Structures are given as structure tokens and as C-alpha cells.
Amino acid sequence: MAADVVVIDMRQHLNIVDYFIVCSVRSERQANAAAWYVKEELRKAGVSPQGMEGEQFGKWVILDYGDVAVHIFLESARLYYDIDGLWSDAKRAVPEEM
């Protein structure tokens, strides 16, 4: 479902979030399904989002978990907003470091 998953370490760049998790999907339905999956799996672990935006449109869904922000993009929106390029100087993290 989600592809091109990247974890960007934002600790040296922003003081409001430690990590961005960025991924691409091919349709609005997949964006909503990916958002639901993230919320459901974290809910099982006792974690709830502090905020959420974009679910009604599905082109760019953001799930705010405080230290981690999950960005789910339609492929075209990811290219347009280019978060990967905007933060190209930020370290790419591996899950074990988080």
C-alpha cells in the first residue's frame, strides 16, 4: 500500500518534532487506508494522535504524534511539496534509532 517510506531525523532542524515519516500512496482511498492503519496499530499500543489533517481530501494526510509526524502523500502531491528535497540536509533515520 504505502511506498517509498522515508524516516527523516528532524532533531537538528526543528524543535517541534523529532521525526517525519513520509510515504507515498497511489490513490485517496489508499491514503485513508494507510492513515487508518497507522492510527489503529498505534492505538493498540496505547498511543493516540494529537492531531490529524487532510483525511477528508486524501491527497496529503498528516498524523501528529507529538515527536513523530506521519505524512501520507499521493505520489503527485509528494513531488509537488517535495518534503524530501526541502529537508535533504536532514539525516535519514533507521527505525532502530528512533
C-alpha positions as a LaTeX table, in Angstrom:
\begin{tabular}{lrrr}
\hline
Residue & $x$ (\AA) & $y$ (\AA) & $z$ (\AA) \\
\hline
Met1 & 0.00 & 0.00 & 0.00 \\
Ala2 & 2.42 & 2.75 & 1.14 \\
Ala3 & 5.66 & 3.02 & $-0.82$ \\
Asp4 & 8.93 & 4.93 & $-0.69$ \\
Val5 & 8.84 & 5.20 & 3.10 \\
Val6 & 11.46 & 7.60 & 4.45 \\
Val7 & 12.17 & 8.49 & 8.07 \\
Ile8 & 13.71 & 11.95 & 8.36 \\
Asp9 & 15.50 & 12.88 & 11.59 \\
Met10 & 14.37 & 16.44 & 12.31 \\
Arg11 & 16.00 & 16.81 & 15.75 \\
Gln12 & 18.73 & 19.13 & 14.44 \\
His13 & 16.29 & 21.22 & 12.38 \\
Leu14 & 13.04 & 21.71 & 14.30 \\
Asn15 & 12.17 & 21.79 & 17.96 \\
Ile16 & 8.53 & 20.79 & 17.48 \\
Val17 & 9.05 & 17.29 & 16.07 \\
Asp18 & 11.82 & 14.69 & 16.19 \\
Tyr19 & 10.96 & 12.65 & 13.11 \\
Phe20 & 8.98 & 12.91 & 9.90 \\
Ile21 & 7.81 & 9.63 & 8.42 \\
Val22 & 6.98 & 10.23 & 4.76 \\
Cys23 & 5.37 & 7.76 & 2.38 \\
Ser24 & 3.54 & 7.71 & $-0.95$ \\
Val25 & 0.27 & 6.12 & $-1.99$ \\
Arg26 & $-1.42$ & 5.88 & $-5.38$ \\
Ser27 & $-4.97$ & 6.91 & $-4.51$ \\
Glu28 & $-7.02$ & 8.85 & $-1.98$ \\
Arg29 & $-8.52$ & 5.55 & $-0.84$ \\
Gln30 & $-5.03$ & 4.21 & $-0.13$ \\
Ala31 & $-4.17$ & 7.43 & 1.76 \\
Asn32 & $-7.15$ & 6.97 & 4.02 \\
Ala33 & $-6.43$ & 3.26 & 4.46 \\
Ala34 & $-2.79$ & 3.96 & 5.35 \\
Ala35 & $-3.85$ & 6.63 & 7.85 \\
Trp36 & $-6.39$ & 4.25 & 9.39 \\
Tyr37 & $-3.75$ & 1.51 & 9.66 \\
Val38 & $-1.21$ & 3.79 & 11.38 \\
Lys39 & $-3.85$ & 5.06 & 13.82 \\
Glu40 & $-5.14$ & 1.55 & 14.55 \\
Glu41 & $-1.71$ & 0.00 & 15.15 \\
Leu42 & $-0.63$ & 2.85 & 17.42 \\
Arg43 & $-3.99$ & 2.77 & 19.23 \\
Lys44 & $-3.30$ & $-0.90$ & 20.03 \\
Ala45 & $-0.03$ & 0.28 & 21.58 \\
Gly46 & $-1.90$ & 2.88 & 23.62 \\
Val47 & $-0.89$ & 5.88 & 21.50 \\
Ser48 & $-3.36$ & 8.37 & 20.06 \\
Pro49 & $-2.67$ & 11.15 & 17.57 \\
Gln50 & $-2.54$ & 14.68 & 18.94 \\
Gly51 & $-3.90$ & 15.93 & 15.65 \\
Met52 & $-4.76$ & 14.91 & 12.14 \\
Glu53 & $-5.26$ & 16.86 & 8.91 \\
Gly54 & $-6.21$ & 16.08 & 5.34 \\
Glu55 & $-8.14$ & 12.86 & 5.78 \\
Gln56 & $-11.23$ & 14.36 & 4.12 \\
Phe57 & $-9.22$ & 15.12 & 0.97 \\
Gly58 & $-6.72$ & 12.26 & 0.92 \\
Lys59 & $-4.02$ & 14.00 & $-1.13$ \\
Trp60 & $-1.83$ & 14.65 & 1.92 \\
Val61 & $-2.73$ & 13.21 & 5.31 \\
Ile62 & $-0.72$ & 14.26 & 8.34 \\
Leu63 & $-0.89$ & 12.38 & 11.62 \\
Asp64 & 0.69 & 14.26 & 14.52 \\
Tyr65 & 2.01 & 12.06 & 17.30 \\
Gly66 & 3.99 & 14.78 & 19.07 \\
Asp67 & 7.58 & 13.72 & 18.48 \\
Val68 & 6.66 & 12.00 & 15.20 \\
Ala69 & 4.65 & 13.37 & 12.28 \\
Val70 & 3.45 & 10.87 & 9.68 \\
His71 & 2.98 & 12.34 & 6.17 \\
Ile72 & 0.99 & 10.21 & 3.73 \\
Phe73 & 1.10 & 11.72 & 0.23 \\
Leu74 & $-0.46$ & 10.95 & $-3.09$ \\
Glu75 & 2.57 & 10.49 & $-5.36$ \\
Ser76 & 1.82 & 13.74 & $-7.24$ \\
Ala77 & 1.44 & 15.74 & $-4.01$ \\
Arg78 & 4.71 & 14.35 & $-2.65$ \\
Leu79 & 6.51 & 15.51 & $-5.76$ \\
Tyr80 & 4.84 & 18.92 & $-5.60$ \\
Tyr81 & 5.57 & 19.64 & $-1.92$ \\
Asp82 & 8.98 & 17.91 & $-2.03$ \\
Ile83 & 9.46 & 17.46 & 1.72 \\
Asp84 & 12.27 & 15.03 & 0.90 \\
Gly85 & 14.10 & 17.74 & $-1.03$ \\
Leu86 & 13.21 & 20.54 & 1.36 \\
Trp87 & 14.85 & 18.62 & 4.19 \\
Ser88 & 17.57 & 16.96 & 2.07 \\
Asp89 & 20.22 & 18.04 & 4.56 \\
Ala90 & 18.46 & 16.18 & 7.41 \\
Lys91 & 19.72 & 12.74 & 8.35 \\
Arg92 & 17.66 & 9.78 & 7.22 \\
Ala93 & 16.95 & 7.64 & 10.27 \\
Val94 & 16.51 & 3.94 & 10.61 \\
Pro95 & 13.72 & 2.65 & 12.88 \\
Glu96 & 16.16 & 1.18 & 15.41 \\
Glu97 & 17.49 & 4.71 & 16.12 \\
Met98 & 14.04 & 6.04 & 16.95 \\
\hline
\end{tabular}
